[in-house]
Amino acid sequence: MPNKYTINIIPGDGIGKEVVPVSLKVLEKLSEKFDFQFKFKFFDYSCDYYLKHGAMMDKDGMKKLADCDAILLGAVGMPNVPDHISLWGLLIPIRRAFDQY
């Protein structure tokens, strides 16, 4: 079993931007206590990203996200972005591609 894990991080929107950094602190403490390390890759995919770029993630976003051991996804959604945009533009593609339901 490898002792270094790559985790792709998507803080998302709202509370996600608050809880993901705390989650990362927990993971860092775990890596200090046990014999493994994390490499974090950050992605700004979110409703803010959608408002700037017209899509929830870039065209090769799923390919980029696949190159990891895990994905840590915060909360996604904003009142000024319809739910179907965030669902079908980010959440559902991730769940389907990586069989996470």
C-alpha positions in Angstrom: 0.0 0.0 0.0 1.4 3.4 -0.9 2.3 5.8 1.8 1.5 9.0 -0.2 -2.0 9.8 -1.4 -3.1 12.5 -3.8 -6.4 14.2 -2.9 -8.1 16.6 -5.3 -9.7 19.3 -3.3 -12.9 21.2 -4.4 -13.9 23.6 -1.7 -17.0 24.7 -3.7 -19.2 27.4 -2.4 -20.5 28.9 0.9 -19.9 26.6 3.9 -17.7 24.4 1.8 -15.0 27.1 1.8 -15.2 27.0 5.6 -15.3 23.2 6.3 -12.8 22.0 3.7 -9.8 23.9 5.3 -10.7 22.3 8.7 -11.0 18.9 7.1 -7.5 19.4 5.6 -6.1 20.1 9.1 -7.6 16.8 10.3 -6.0 15.0 7.4 -2.6 16.7 8.1 -2.8 15.6 11.8 -3.5 12.0 10.7 -0.6 12.0 8.4 1.7 13.3 11.2 0.4 10.5 13.5 0.6 7.6 11.0 3.1 6.7 8.3 1.6 8.4 5.2 1.5 11.7 3.4 -1.0 13.7 1.4 -0.5 15.7 -1.7 -3.4 18.1 -2.2 -4.4 19.5 -5.6 -6.9 22.4 -5.4 -9.6 23.1 -8.0 -11.8 26.2 -7.9 -14.8 24.5 -9.5 -17.9 26.1 -8.0 -20.8 28.4 -8.7 -18.3 31.3 -8.6 -16.4 29.5 -11.3 -19.6 29.2 -13.3 -20.4 32.9 -13.0 -16.9 33.7 -14.3 -16.6 31.1 -17.0 -20.1 29.9 -17.9 -19.4 26.3 -16.8 -19.0 24.6 -13.4 -15.5 23.3 -14.4 -13.2 23.5 -17.4 -13.7 21.1 -20.4 -11.1 18.7 -19.2 -12.0 19.0 -15.6 -13.2 15.3 -15.2 -9.9 14.1 -16.6 -8.0 16.3 -14.2 -10.1 15.1 -11.3 -9.5 11.4 -12.2 -5.8 11.7 -11.5 -5.9 11.1 -7.8 -6.6 8.7 -5.0 -9.6 10.6 -3.6 -11.7 13.8 -4.1 -12.7 16.0 -1.2 -15.7 18.0 -2.3 -17.2 20.7 -0.1 -20.7 22.2 -0.5 -21.7 23.4 -4.0 -24.6 25.9 -4.7 -25.6 29.5 -4.6 -28.9 31.2 -4.6 -28.2 33.1 -7.8 -27.2 29.9 -9.7 -30.0 27.4 -10.5 -29.6 24.0 -8.8 -29.7 22.2 -12.1 -26.5 24.0 -13.2 -24.5 22.9 -10.2 -26.0 19.4 -10.2 -25.5 18.6 -13.9 -22.4 20.7 -14.3 -20.4 19.3 -11.4 -22.0 17.1 -8.8 -23.6 14.5 -11.0 -20.7 14.2 -13.5 -18.4 13.5 -10.6 -20.7 11.0 -9.0 -21.3 9.1 -12.2 -17.7 9.1 -13.5 -16.4 7.8 -10.2 -19.4 5.7 -9.2 -20.1 7.8 -6.0 -23.8 7.8 -5.2 
